[in-house]
Amino acid sequence: MKKSVTFDEEKLEQILLIPTNRENKAGTCITCCFYSSLIFITNIVYAYLEGYYYYSFLFFCLLCTSLLVHSNIHRNITVLLDKIPIIGIVTYGGYLFYKKCLTLDGWNQYTIAVAIVVTFLTTIFLYYYGYLTNQFCYCEDESQAYYYHSALHIIASIGHNLILYL
């Protein structure tokens, strides 16, 4: 006799650190996070123009997966897919930042380097600290959570554009 496997969507959302859409499990609404994902177009274009084609490709992948996630299409699957370009961007961006920090020259470049670190720490704070404390991107008020997640998109985009500028 086969045992039935129960699927606990809420538990999976907690494991994957997914901000839930409590009011609309059917996935028919588009939030401000969908539109704020479009900021990644600046990263795609800027990285391409600067000759960082791999970085540009990673941001293109992130744009696609982010738009899928925030349009609530097959949310559990797309959130997993969304993590892949995020990991690639953080890794490659960190590598570029490290290489560029080896040749910093002048107070202007040091100021930009500090701004990059601040944007990185801010995204970590909004996402992971928010997850641990049910604040920011994980606030009980869903509209406020979307607002912070949209801010996260913008801050991360600025940080990675600053890496390119450095």
N, C-alpha and C positions, 0 to 999 in steps of 0.2 A: 504494500500500500504506500503510495506516495504521500509525503508530508507536504503540506502547502507552506510556501515561504511567504511571510508577510513583509511588506515593504513599508517601512516607517519613513515617509518623506521628510517629516520634521527632523528626525534624527540625522538623516543624510545631509539636510541643509545645515545642521549644526556642525557636523564633521567637516564639511566643505567650506565653512564660513560664508554661507550665502545669506545676504540680506533677504529675508522672506518678503513675499508679497501677500500679506495675510488677507487682504480684502478681496483679492482677485486671483484665486488659485487657477482659474481657467486660462489666465494669461492673455487677456484681451486688452490690457491697458499699456500704453507707452508712457514712460515717465520722463522727467527732465534728464535722467541719466542717459537715456538714448541720445538726446540732443547734445549733451555735454561730451559724449564719446566722439563727436565729430571734431573736437579739438585735436585729436590725434592726426588729423590730416596735416596740420602744421608740422608735426614731427616727420611724417612721411615725406613731405615736400622738402623740408629743410635738410634732412639726412641725405636725401637723394641729391640735392644740389651741392652738398658738401662732399659727395663721393662716398658716403657710408651706405652702400647699397644693401648690405645685410641688415643694418639698423633700420633702414627704410622698409625693408621687407617685413621685419618683425613688427613694426608699427602698423603696417598694412594688415597683417594677420590679427593684431590686437584690435584694430578698428573693426574688422569683420566680426570677430568673436564678441566684442563688446556690444556691437549693434544687435547681434543675435540674442545675447544674454538680456539686454535691456529692452528688447521687444518681447521678452518672455516666451520665446519659442523653445520648446523642449529644455526648459530651464536647468534641470539637473545635468543634462549632458553638455549643454553649452557652457555652463560654469566650469566644468572640468576642462573643456577645450580652451576656455579663456585663460586658464592658469598657465598653459604652455607658452604663449607669447609673453606673458608677464614675466615668467622666470627667465626667458631668453633676453628680454629687454633689460631687466635688472642686472643680469649677469654681464651682458655686453656693455651696457651703460656704465656699470661699475668698473669694468676693464678699461674702457675709454677714459673714464674719469681718472683712474689710477695713472695711466700712461701720460695723460695731459698734466697731472699734478707734478710729475717728475721734472717738468720744464716750465713751471710757473715763473713768471717774471713781472714784477711790479705789483703795486697795491691793487690795481684794477682786477688783475687775474686772481689775486688772493680773495678779494671781495666776492667775485663770482663763484669761486670754489666754496666759500662759506655759504653762499646762497644755495648752492647745489646740495650741500649737506643739510641745510635747514629744510629744503623741500623734501628730501628723502625722509628725514626724521618726522616731518609733519604727516606724510602719507602713512608711515608706520603707526604713528600715534592715532590718527583718525581711524584706521582700519583695525589694527590689532588691539590697541588699548580700548577702542570703542567696542570691540567684540567682547573683551573680558569684562567690561563694565556696563554693557547694554546702552552705550551712548554713541553719539556721532553717526557713523554709517549703520549702526545697529540700534538706533534709538527706537523706543516703542512707538513714537509718532512717526509713521511711515513717510509722510511728506518731509519731515525734518531729516530723516535718514537718507532720503533721496537727495536732498539739498547737500548734505555733507559728502555723499558719494560723488555727486557732480563736482563739488569743490576738490575732491580727491583727484578726479580726472584732470582738472585744470592745473592743479599744483604739480602733479606728476609730469604733465606735458611741459610745463614751464621748466621744471628741473632738467628734463632730458634735452630740451632745446638749449638750455644753458651749458650742458655738457658739450653739445655740438659747437656752441659759440666759443667756449674756452679754447 
